[in-house]
Amino acid sequence: MSRHKILVIEDETALLEALRYNLEREGFEVLTATDGLSGLQRAQSVLPDLIVLDLMLPVLEGLEVCRRLRDDANTRTIPIVMVTARGEEIDEVVGFQMGADDYVAKPFKVRPLLQRVKALLRRTNVREDQTASIAEQGVEIDRWRHRATLDGRVLPLTPTEFRLLWSLARQPGRAFSRHELMDASMGEDVASLDRTIDVHVKSLRQKLGDRAELIETVRGVGYRFKEASASN
């Protein structure tokens, strides 16, 4: 079985080498880049299984790298863990809106980051003995092909958004708590705040466009996928 390829895009040499050492010790094949443009080009040529992306990068900043990766059909579904020296809430929100799957603020311990990487890879590669596709109110999801469409139009979803939509759409009408949705889409061992799911839901609704009402807010609980027979 081939090893997972992890691309680390980080301009701090000491941190880059520490991440390389610890990821390789966990059995990953590690590729690196020290600026945003070369990191983007390497991601597009190698198509790694996951990207650890610094926010503050020379040549091309991390948010722009993330945006371009999500705009490219070949790299759209690659999980991205964004790393930044900034710790303000607004930076985390912007990172998720740009398509990051998880977010770690510096300074951080390497072990929790490794847990996040493993959790995202497990969620990306899981193949459960369950229905592989869903068709619900114009939304069609093929889990094994990792493809979601709305009325025949392909939805440009991030890996987390895809798993979030799958979790909701497979049980229309069921109210999911934010904790349940974080577990289903990001992994139970990933420490995230409630607003994390809120940001992903907001982005998912934007991509659903005039069908955004398919994802309903359940006050005091979380979210649900609208039942076909439910009234407004």
MARNU-458422 format. One record per residue (C-alpha): z, x, y. Coordinates in steps of 0.1 Angstrom, whole numbers, padded with zeros to 4 digits, always signed. Example, Ala and Ser with C-alpha at 12.3 -4.5 7.8 and 13.67 -1.06 7.14 Angstrom:
<atoms>
+0078+0123-0045/+0071+0137-0011/
</atoms>
This chain:
<atoms>
+0000+0000+0000/-0010+0015+0034/+0016+0021+0060/+0018+0001+0091/+0003+0018+0122/+0025+0017+0153/+0010+0027+0186/+0036+0039+0212/+0023+0040+0248/+0050+0059+0267/+0048+0086+0294/+0084+0099+0290/+0080+0128+0266/+0115+0128+0253/+0116+0091+0246/+0081+0092+0231/+0091+0119+0206/+0124+0101+0198/+0105+0069+0190/+0079+0088+0170/+0106+0106+0149/+0126+0074+0142/+0095+0052+0134/+0081+0079+0111/+0114+0082+0093/+0112+0044+0087/+0078+0049+0070/+0055+0040+0098/+0023+0058+0108/+0028+0065+0145/+0000+0070+0171/+0008+0078+0207/-0006+0077+0242/+0010+0089+0275/-0009+0067+0300/-0021+0031+0301/-0058+0037+0300/-0058+0061+0271/-0033+0037+0253/-0056+0007+0259/-0086+0027+0246/-0067+0038+0215/-0055+0003+0207/-0090-0010+0209/-0104+0018+0187/-0076+0020+0161/-0064-0016+0161/-0027-0008+0152/-0004-0033+0135/+0020-0033+0165/+0022-0017+0199/+0053-0004+0218/+0042-0005+0254/+0060+0009+0284/+0058-0011+0316/+0057+0017+0341/+0027+0039+0331/+0004+0062+0350/-0034+0054+0354/-0030+0018+0342/+0003+0000+0343/+0017-0017+0313/+0013-0053+0324/-0024-0047+0330/-0027-0030+0296/-0010-0061+0280/-0033-0085+0299/-0065-0066+0287/-0053-0065+0251/-0047-0103+0252/-0081-0109+0268/-0099-0089+0240/-0105-0109+0208/-0101-0078+0187/-0066-0070+0200/-0054-0104+0209/-0032-0109+0179/-0015-0074+0178/+0022-0078+0184/+0035-0061+0216/+0070-0049+0223/+0073-0042+0260/+0096-0015+0272/+0107-0010+0308/+0133+0008+0329/+0136-0024+0349/+0163-0048+0339/+0156-0077+0362/+0150-0112+0347/+0117-0116+0366/+0102-0086+0348/+0110-0101+0314/+0095-0134+0324/+0063-0117+0337/+0061-0096+0305/+0062-0127+0283/+0037-0145+0305/+0013-0116+0301/+0015-0119+0264/+0043-0096+0252/+0061-0107+0220/+0094-0090+0227/+0110-0071+0255/+0134-0042+0256/+0150-0028+0288/+0159+0009+0292/+0182+0025+0284/+0182+0011+0248/+0194+0022+0214/+0166+0031+0189/+0181+0011+0160/+0178-0024+0177/+0142-0015+0187/+0134-0007+0151/+0148-0040+0140/+0126-0058+0165/+0095-0040+0153/+0103-0048+0117/+0110-0085+0125/+0077-0089+0143/+0058-0072+0115/+0074-0095+0089/+0065-0126+0110/+0030-0113+0114/+0024-0105+0077/+0043-0133+0060/+0023-0153+0034/+0045-0181+0022/+0035-0205-0006/+0030-0234+0018/+0001-0252+0034/-0022-0227+0049/-0037-0250+0075/-0027-0279+0098/-0048-0305+0116/-0028-0326+0140/-0042-0345+0170/-0070-0322+0177/-0050-0291+0170/-0062-0271+0140/-0043-0241+0127/-0054-0217+0100/-0023-0196+0092/-0040-0171+0069/-0069-0165+0093/-0045-0165+0122/-0068-0189+0141/-0059-0220+0162/-0083-0244+0179/-0080-0274+0201/-0109-0299+0198/-0129-0270+0183/-0121-0246+0211/-0103-0214+0200/-0069-0210+0216/-0062-0174+0228/-0027-0173+0215/-0004-0143+0211/+0012-0138+0177/+0045-0153+0189/+0027-0183+0205/+0008-0188+0173/+0039-0189+0151/+0056-0212+0177/+0027-0237+0176/+0027-0235+0138/+0064-0242+0135/+0062-0272+0159/+0029-0287+0147/+0038-0287+0110/+0066-0312+0116/+0055-0336+0144/+0084-0355+0159/+0111-0331+0147/+0133-0317+0174/+0138-0279+0171/+0166-0261+0189/+0157-0230+0209/+0176-0209+0183/+0155-0224+0155/+0123-0217+0173/+0133-0181+0181/+0141-0176+0144/+0107-0191+0134/+0086-0172+0159/+0104-0140+0166/+0129-0133+0138/+0165-0142+0134/+0176-0106+0139/+0160-0104+0173/+0184-0109+0201/+0168-0131+0228/+0179-0154+0255/+0171-0191+0256/+0147-0185+0285/+0126-0164+0261/+0114-0195+0242/+0111-0214+0274/+0086-0188+0287/+0066-0189+0255/+0065-0227+0255/+0053-0226+0292/+0025-0202+0283/+0016-0223+0252/+0014-0255+0273/-0009-0237+0298/-0032-0228+0270/-0033-0263+0257/-0044-0274+0292/-0047-0312+0295/-0031-0316+0261/+0001-0298+0272/+0020-0330+0266/+0017-0324+0229/+0048-0302+0232/+0076-0323+0244/+0110-0312+0258/+0140-0327+0241/+0168-0326+0266/+0199-0307+0254/+0181-0296+0222/+0148-0278+0226/+0112-0289+0219/+0091-0309+0195/+0055-0316+0187/+0045-0351+0198/+0040-0376+0170/+0006-0393+0169/+0021-0427+0170/+0047-0419+0196/+0045-0436+0230/+0046-0417+0262/
</atoms>
